Amino acid sequence: MAARARARRGAAAGGSSAACSGLRAAGAARARAVAARAAAPAAAGDRAQDKKGILEAFTGGGVTDIDPSPLVQWGADISAGAIADLRAAGKEAQACRDGLPVLEPSAGVVRGDLAAEEADLVARKEEFLAALAANGALHFRGWDLMKDAEGFHRFYDALGMDPCLDPIHSVAARPVSSAEHKIYEAVNKPSRSNYVVGMHNEMVGTQAPRYAGFVCFKPADEGGEFWVCGGNDLFHELSIPLLEKMQQKQVIFSVVEFPMGFLKGLSEEVRENVAKPLIKAAVGVAVKFKVDFDVFFRFVDQGYDGEMALQGYASPQPAVIRDPVSQLPVYFCNLHSHSKFLRDDRQKALGELQKTTGASQANKTDVSYGDDDMFSDEELREVDRATMKCVKQVAMEHGDVMLLDNYRTMHGRGTFKGSRHNAVAWFSRVIA
Ligand SMILES: [Fe+2]
């Protein structure tokens, strides 16, 4: 599988620094017949949405016949000592910068003529892909084609985006919006409506899709803006000493936590010498069976609920890498969404979270330096300050699509009221 994944990565790279000058090969669009299937009505599914996730954790949600998410392309190391030099000239000196152009149908396309919109996408594929390579993110607005799942499928086919499985497919924590069209649910659960999804690149363990297409099937009654943040913009905004420290020590994320408060009832000798080693080994085997990346475990006296817990951590990673297409240095680190401190800080202002079901319960993450040192509150607040300064908040309309280079551009979303139905498809590469 590793060899296959590597081969895919090679094919997926498909670009170079030349991308900044807008050069991109175009090819004939794939012809693919797709069965008509409208997106599920959003409001009716609200209650069901909260229950999604448990069954799909064991079934994969029914998305089949596409490749797994590609492996992360870490690229050549950027040393901590190189950070200041990379920052010295400023982003103004670069061949291209993070942006978010708005792309509407061509003037001659009659509103509501879906075939004409699809033909327009096919005809302008090269233009759009060049814009994506230059800016890292595109906002498609004013198209009727992408108002349902079938049309969104035609959209990504027209641009040659090759869909892949969710990077957490092996644990299937994400509900499926349309298995037929390879589309997953965004975080629409009503129980998570007063929760900010912090800024992150889609990356789980060793897997990261190359591109992401977020589509709006129904905007929330209020709020629910889609957030994007350019990784190069953030690289240029963050404190240089903090970036250097993160790059030198690296960063690790805890990916899962198992409450172990019941161990308190055991004698210290049994707990330390028998129960803990046995549980650690058993959980390690069980998790290894479900995920194909390395997770190591450690007991903590105070987990997320203040009780003893067993936490699983992914391997240490750098905070800054080079975007595989533009070769720009980008902040590629999910601290803003994964830091318990920042999540709690945001929630203080937003009110208590509702109880949730399914995968969100296990989705308790935290972050530390690679040598186990914790980030200081000031350091975490600096990441939040810089991130939110770079964030663009977009109120997506029905049919809008945000097409992101997952290495260049982070995503998240604000809180909302009422029902919301956004969905996402992941892509491994562009088919020429
Ligand atoms: Fe995400």
Boltz pocket constraint, residues with backbone or C-beta under 6 A from the ligand:
constraints:
  - pocket:
      binder: B
      contacts: [[A, 200], [A, 201], [A, 202], [A, 411]]
      max_distance: 6.0
